[in-house]
Amino acid sequence: MKLSYVKIHQKYIMIKTTGGAMKKIALIMVFITGIFFVNSMGKEVKNSDNPAKGTFDFKLQKVWSIDSAGKDVFAEINMIKVSDDNYMYVHDRKNKRYYIYDSNGKFIKGFGKKGEGPGEIKWIQQAPFFLKNNKILVADMDKISYFSKHGNFIKSIKNNHMQKRPVVFLDENIFVSAPLLQLDIEKKSSKIVKYNLKTKKIKEIAEFPVFKGGVARKKGSVIALAIGGLTPMMIIGYHNNLLYYGMNNFYTIHISNMEAGKIATFSLDRKPQKISDADIRNKFKDTRIPEDMLDMIVKSMPRKLTYFSRIEVHNNLIYVFRSYLERKNKQQIDIFSLKGDYLYRAFIKVDKGLTIDANPFIKDGHLYLVLEDEEGEVSITKYKIELPLK
């Protein structure tokens, strides 16, 4: 059997086939939708799409901008994180490297090499990374690799990314997992769990039914794909020992303390944005997916945009980032109180001719944006911003 990942802009295809007389087995990428089953009941706040305090302006002030890492010119930045001492860490998917910068945007070093040996990353084009306890944790397909804050390899611990996909690390050995892939195609539900890499103990946080759209089957081959902004996904945020989570095809977010279960829920009544067959097909105009299989995929996809792509907490307010199907020069953020009251509608806006490529990153009164201009040149820009206090 051969498992291959084919990148298509910001979408991914998984194909697994078997040959000869062997029984044909397909690995299907499935996504999650539906209503959560949680035993404990919490307060629910229902909001109209009308923020109590109106629109908020972040008042962006540019600090610096960079477009390279030493001799490497940025190609496709898909993740930025900033440590408590203001070091910036960047993953360039196309360059297959992780980069480190100081607080002034000065390049320090790059690390990461494709491979299966110590300190090497098998899934280097896709592997997300996390910062915890002055370490960089890279979530590879079959292990978690640990590096020092300076990019020096420390160790690795086995972990099956397809079964236990890290979303949030609580410490360097315990993470919250919400699988995007469902290996058992007969299984009707999936779970958010807390997993301990050392003890192998698992604590269930929530369970929900799965959605099996976005899949095409033909002669033992399976093509399964996700479209950012369209495919329902589990979105999870974490702050001060609380999880904020929800399926983004409903604008409902749950708050859990992970020990006693759900403690609150809030929702926003927003009119869905409809998506046509042409909108979906346009996402695959440069691909080589067989037309009959593409028809199956398009037919099975939702016909409305998902509501959000990220959940964060800043200054005791909950930031919910709006989903988009196409890259734009703005990012809407809905801002809620810790009780779930809808307070502000805010926008991050950049100049015309620029698009925001990756999720914006906010930390300590600063905003980090991955921008692409009309010539396809990619840069990272740091801004000083104002944040609402309450």
N, C-alpha and C positions, 0 to 999 in steps of 0.2 A: 504494500500500500504506500501511496505517496500523498502527503498532505502539503499543499502549496497555497501561499497567500499571494494574491495579485492585487497591487495597489491601483485604485482608480480614483485619482484626485483625493477626495476625503472619504471615499467609500472603499470597502474591502470585500473581496469575494473569497469564500473558502470552498475548495474543491477537494473531495476525497473519493478515490475510485479504487476498485479492485479489478484484477484481470484474471485470465485463465479460467479454470474450473472452480475457483474459490467462490464461496458465497459472497454475493455483492452486498457491501455494507456502506452506508452513507452517513457522514457526520453532518448534522444539520445545525446551522446557526439559528437559534430561536430567540425571540425577544418577549419581553414580559409586558403584560397588560392586565387590567382588571382591578379588583378591589382587595385590600389587605384584610387578612384574617388575624386580628390581634385580640387577645383575651381581655386585656384591661381597657377600660373606657376612659377617655379624656375629654376635656373641653373642646368644643368645635366652634371656630369663628368663621362665619361666612361673609365674604366681602363682595361688594359690587365693583365693577371696573372703573372706580372713581376715587382716586387717592384723597384721603382726608386733608392733606397739606399741599396738594397740587404737584407741580413739576419742580424737581431739584436740579440745579446746575453744579456740576463738579468743578467748574472753572479750571480747566487744564492749563498748566504752565510747563512748557517743555524744559527738561533738565539736560538730557543728552540723548543722542541717537547713535546706534552702531549698526553696521551691515556686514561684519565679518568676524571671524575667529582666527587670528593670525593670518595664514595664507588661505584659509577656507572662506569663501564667500557664502553667505547664508543662502540656502536653497529652499528648504521647507521646514520652518520651525513649527512644531506642533505642541510644545509644552514649555512653560517657564515656571520656575519656582524661585522664591527668595528666602534666604535663611534669616534667623533672628539677628545675625551680625551683618545683614545686608549684602551677602554674597549672592549673586544671581547665577542660577543653573538653568541650562538650556538644552533641549533635545532637538537636533536637526535630523529629521527622518530621512531626507534624501542623501545628506552627507554621511549618515550612519555614525554620528558622533554625539557625545554629550560635552558641553562646554561650560567652563567656569569663569566668572567675571567678578571683579571687586565692586564696591558700591559706586565707583565712578565710571563704571562701564569698561574698565581696562581688562583686556583679555588676560587670563592667568594660564589656563591650559585646557586641552581637550583630552577626553579619555573615552574608553569603550572601543572594543574591537570585535568584529563578527567572528564567532567561533563557539566551540563547546568546552574549551579548556578553562582553567582557573582565571577569573577576571574577564573572560570573554562572554559576549552576549549573543546567543543563538538567534534571537528575535529582535535584533538591534534596530530594525526599521520601525518596529511597533512598540517595543517594551517601554511602558511608563515608568517613571521614577518618583520617589518620595523622599522627603527630608525628615529625619528623626534622630534625636540624640547626637547631633553633630555628625551624622552619617548620611550617605546617599544610598537608598535602597532601590535597586532596579528589578522590576518584576518580569523576569524572563518566562518563557513557556513552561520550563520544567524546574525552575529554581528562583529563589530570591538572592541576588548578589549584593553584597555589602561593600561599600567603598568609604574611605575617609572623606571628610569635607573637602579635601584637596584632590580627590579622585584616585587615591591609591587603593588597590584591591585588598580587602580584609578576609572575607570568607563568603561561602554561599550555603544556603539551606534548600533542600529539595521542596518543591511545591508545584502542583499541577495547576497551571493558570486557567485551563479550560474548566476545571471543576471548582477551584477556589481562587477567583479573580480578586486581588486586592483592590479595594476602592479607597479605604482610609486606614492608615496605620495608627493605632492607639499608642503603642510603643514599638520598639524595633523587632519585637517578636509576636505581637498580637495585632491582627488587622480585621477589618470588617470586609466581608466578601458579598458581592451580589453578582452571580454569574450572568454573563451575556450569552454564553453557549450552553445549550442543554444537550448533553451527550446521550441521554436516554430519550429517544424520540417519543416513547409511549408515556413518559412522565407528564402529568397534567399541571404540575405546579413547581415553583422554585422558591428559594429562601434567601433572605438576608441573614447571614450568620457572623458571629465573632469567632475567629479561629486563632488558636495558639500554636505557633510553629514548633515550639519546644515540647509541649505536653500532648499536642494533637487534639486537645479538647475543643469541642464545638458547642457554641451556645446559639440557639435559634432566636432571632429577633423578630422576624415577620415572615409570613408565607403568602404567596400570591400565585394565581394561575398564569400560564404562559401563553404567548401569542406565537403562532407558527407561520406567519406570513413572510414574504420576501424570499421564498424558496422555489426553485425549479428542479424537477427530477427528470432525467432522460437516460435510459440505457445504463443504469448503475451509477451515473454521475449525478452529483448534486451541486448546484450553485446556490449559495445563500448569501445574502448581502444586507447591509444596513445603510441607510441614507440619513446622515445627520440632519436633524430637524423634522424628519418624517417618520422614521422607525421608532416605535415606543421603546423607551429605555428607562432603566432604574437610575435615578439621579440621587446622590447622597452627599450631604454636607455634614461637617462635624465641628463642634466648638464646645469647650468646657464640659466634656463628658456627655454631651447631648448629640444625638443624631437627628438630622433633618432630612427626610427622604420622601420620595413619591415617584410614581410612574408618570412620565411627562406627557402622556396622552390625556391625562386629566389634570386640571389645575387644583390639585389637592395635595397638601404637604403635611406629613405626620412628624411629630416630635417625640423622641423616645430617650429615656435615660439608660437604656440597654440592660438594666437590671430588673426594674419593675414593669417594663413594657411601655406602651404608648401613654404619654401624659397629656398630649394636646394635638389638635388638628386644625389647620386653617385652609381655606379655599378662596378662589377668586372666580367670579362669574364673568368669564370673558368669551366673547363670540369667537368660535374657531375660524381659522383662515383656511378656506378650501383649496385643495390642490388637484389639478387636472391630470389626466393621463399624459398630456403633452409635457407638463412640468416634470413628471417623473422620468419620462423617456429622455428629456433633455439632459438629465444627469448622466446618461450613459451614451451620449452621442459619439464619444471617442473610444468606446470599448468594442471588444470583439465577442460579446456575448451572442450566441446563436439567437436568431430572431424569435424562434418558437419558445425558447427558454425565457427570453426577455418578456415575451407576452405573459407567461405564467407568473413571473415576478411582479410585473406591473399590475396585473389583475389582483394579486393578493395583498398589495400594499394599501395602507390607510389613505383616505382621501382628504385628510386635514393635517395641518402642521401641528407638531407637538408644541407644548406651551413653554417649556423651559429646558435649559441645557446645563445649568449649574446652580448650586445653592451654597452661599457663604454667610458668615456672620462677621460684621465689623461694627465696632462701637455699640454693641448690644442692639444691633438692628439686623434683620435677616434680609440678605440680598438674593433675589431670584433673577437669574439672567434669562432673557427671552430667547427662544429658539428662532433660527432662520434657516431657510432652505438654500439660499444663495448668500455669498459673502457680500457685505455692505460696508458703507463708511460710517455706520453707527451701530451701537449696541444698546438696547433698552434694558434697564434693570428696574424691577419692581421691588420696593423697599417696605418691609413690614416690621412692626414692633415684635418683641419677643413673645407677645401674647397672640400674634398673628393678625393684628390690625393693619390694613393697607394704608400706609402713610404717604409715600412718594412714588411718582413715576419719574425716573431719571434716565438720562441718555449720555452715553459716551459718543462724541462725534469727532471725526477727523475731516481733513480737507477733502474736497471733491477730487476724484482721481486716485484716491487711496482706498484700500479695503482693509478691514480688520481680519487677519487670517486665522488666528487662534483665540481661544478664550482669554479675555483680558485678565491680568493678575493684579490684585490690589493688596498692598501691605504698607502699614505705618504711614498712611497719608500720601502714598505714591501709587501710581498706576503704570503698569508695564504693558505695552501693546506691540504685537507683531503686525507690521504693516507691509502691504505690497502696492507698488505703484503701477501705472499703466504699462510700463516696460517690463514688468515682472520682477523688478528688483525688490528684495526683501530686507527689512530692517527691524530692529527692536528700538522702541523709543520709551524713555522714562519721563513721566510727568509728575509734577507735584499737583495734588488735587485737594479740594475741600470735601469733607464728608458730613452728612447730617449727624447731629448729636442725638436727637430723639424725635 
